[in-house]
Amino acid sequence: MSRKIQVLALVCAVFVAIGCLPAFAQGAGDQAATVDPATKAKVQEGLQKLATQLQLTDEQKAKIKPLLQEQVTQLKTVHDDTSLSADQRQTKMKEIHQNYHSQVMAVLTPEQQKKFAAMKEQKKQEMQK
């Protein structure tokens, strides 16, 4: 069971990291051109879905954007760190993911928090299938 949770955490971390690429690339100027157009389109669609489902305000988007950028940077650093074992990498990614979620939850309204938690749980169940 523990192995399933570890795999799920890693998959969730990767999903969030991919979902954060447009926000990160948008703030990176010329680096945005290095993002694969197909990936960029998929990610943009996913972010739009998130924004639509949670009905984020412009103020919330502005607060969440730097959180996304920081998470992507941290996840990439951990991913590229060859000195870490797979388990260590997975543990660090899970910590980064949990930290991101708690910071995002602080920006959301109570109703949005419930929806966000439900979306996370649904994604978790889909990954277990």
C-alpha positions as CSV (number, residue, x, y, z in Angstrom):
1,M,0.0,0.0,0.0
2,S,2.8,2.4,0.8
3,R,4.3,1.9,-2.6
4,K,0.9,2.8,-4.2
5,I,0.9,6.0,-2.2
6,Q,4.4,6.9,-3.2
7,V,3.7,6.3,-6.9
8,L,0.5,8.3,-6.6
9,A,2.4,11.2,-4.9
10,L,5.0,11.2,-7.7
11,V,2.4,11.1,-10.4
12,C,0.5,14.0,-8.7
13,A,3.7,16.0,-8.4
14,V,4.6,15.5,-12.1
15,F,1.0,16.4,-13.1
16,V,1.2,19.7,-11.1
17,A,4.7,20.4,-12.4
18,I,3.4,20.0,-16.0
19,G,0.4,22.1,-15.2
20,C,2.6,24.9,-14.0
21,L,4.7,25.1,-17.1
22,P,2.7,27.8,-18.8
23,A,2.8,30.1,-15.8
24,F,6.5,29.5,-15.5
25,A,7.1,30.0,-19.2
26,Q,5.0,33.1,-19.3
27,G,7.2,34.7,-16.7
28,A,10.4,33.5,-18.4
29,G,10.0,35.6,-21.5
30,D,12.0,34.1,-24.3
31,Q,12.1,30.7,-22.6
32,A,8.4,30.3,-23.4
33,A,9.4,29.4,-27.0
34,T,11.2,26.3,-25.7
35,V,7.9,24.7,-24.5
36,D,6.6,22.0,-26.9
37,P,3.4,23.5,-28.4
38,A,1.4,20.3,-27.9
39,T,2.4,20.2,-24.2
40,K,1.7,23.9,-23.9
41,A,-1.8,23.5,-25.3
42,K,-2.5,20.5,-23.0
43,V,-1.3,22.4,-20.0
44,Q,-3.2,25.6,-20.9
45,E,-6.3,23.5,-21.2
46,G,-5.7,22.0,-17.8
47,L,-5.1,25.3,-16.2
48,Q,-8.2,26.8,-17.8
49,K,-10.2,23.9,-16.4
50,L,-8.8,24.5,-13.0
51,A,-9.5,28.2,-13.2
52,T,-13.0,27.5,-14.4
53,Q,-13.9,24.9,-11.9
54,L,-12.6,27.0,-9.0
55,Q,-13.8,30.3,-10.5
56,L,-10.6,32.0,-9.5
57,T,-10.5,35.8,-9.3
58,D,-7.8,37.8,-11.0
59,E,-6.4,38.5,-7.5
60,Q,-6.2,34.8,-6.7
61,K,-4.5,34.1,-10.0
62,A,-2.0,36.8,-9.3
63,K,-1.3,35.2,-5.9
64,I,-1.1,31.6,-7.2
65,K,1.2,32.4,-10.1
66,P,4.4,32.9,-8.1
67,L,3.5,29.7,-6.1
68,L,3.3,27.8,-9.3
69,Q,6.6,29.2,-10.5
70,E,8.3,28.3,-7.3
71,Q,6.9,24.8,-7.3
72,V,8.1,24.2,-10.9
73,T,11.6,25.5,-10.0
74,Q,11.8,23.3,-6.9
75,L,10.5,20.2,-8.7
76,K,12.9,20.6,-11.6
77,T,15.8,21.0,-9.2
78,V,14.8,17.8,-7.4
79,H,14.2,15.9,-10.6
80,D,17.6,16.9,-12.0
81,D,19.5,16.1,-8.7
82,T,21.3,12.9,-9.6
83,S,22.7,12.6,-6.0
84,L,19.3,11.6,-4.7
85,S,17.9,8.1,-4.8
86,A,14.5,7.6,-6.4
87,D,12.9,7.3,-2.9
88,Q,14.6,10.5,-1.7
89,R,13.5,12.3,-4.9
90,Q,10.0,11.1,-4.5
91,T,9.9,12.2,-0.9
92,K,11.1,15.6,-1.7
93,M,8.7,16.0,-4.5
94,K,5.8,15.0,-2.2
95,E,6.9,17.6,0.3
96,I,7.0,20.3,-2.4
97,H,3.6,19.2,-3.6
98,Q,2.1,19.3,-0.1
99,N,3.6,22.7,0.5
100,Y,2.2,24.0,-2.7
101,H,-1.2,22.7,-1.9
102,S,-1.3,24.2,1.5
103,Q,-0.2,27.6,0.1
104,V,-2.8,27.5,-2.6
105,M,-5.5,26.5,-0.1
106,A,-4.7,29.6,1.9
107,V,-5.6,31.7,-1.2
108,L,-8.9,29.9,-1.9
109,T,-12.2,30.6,-0.3
110,P,-13.7,27.8,1.8
111,E,-16.0,26.8,-1.1
112,Q,-13.0,26.7,-3.5
113,Q,-11.0,24.7,-1.0
114,K,-13.7,22.0,-0.9
115,K,-13.8,21.9,-4.8
116,F,-10.0,21.8,-4.9
117,A,-9.9,18.9,-2.4
118,A,-12.6,17.1,-4.4
119,M,-10.6,17.5,-7.6
120,K,-7.5,16.2,-6.0
121,E,-9.3,13.2,-4.6
122,Q,-10.9,12.5,-8.0
123,K,-7.5,12.7,-9.7
124,K,-6.1,10.3,-7.0
125,Q,-8.9,7.8,-7.7
126,E,-8.3,8.0,-11.5
127,M,-4.6,7.3,-11.0
128,Q,-5.3,4.3,-8.9
129,K,-7.3,2.7,-11.7
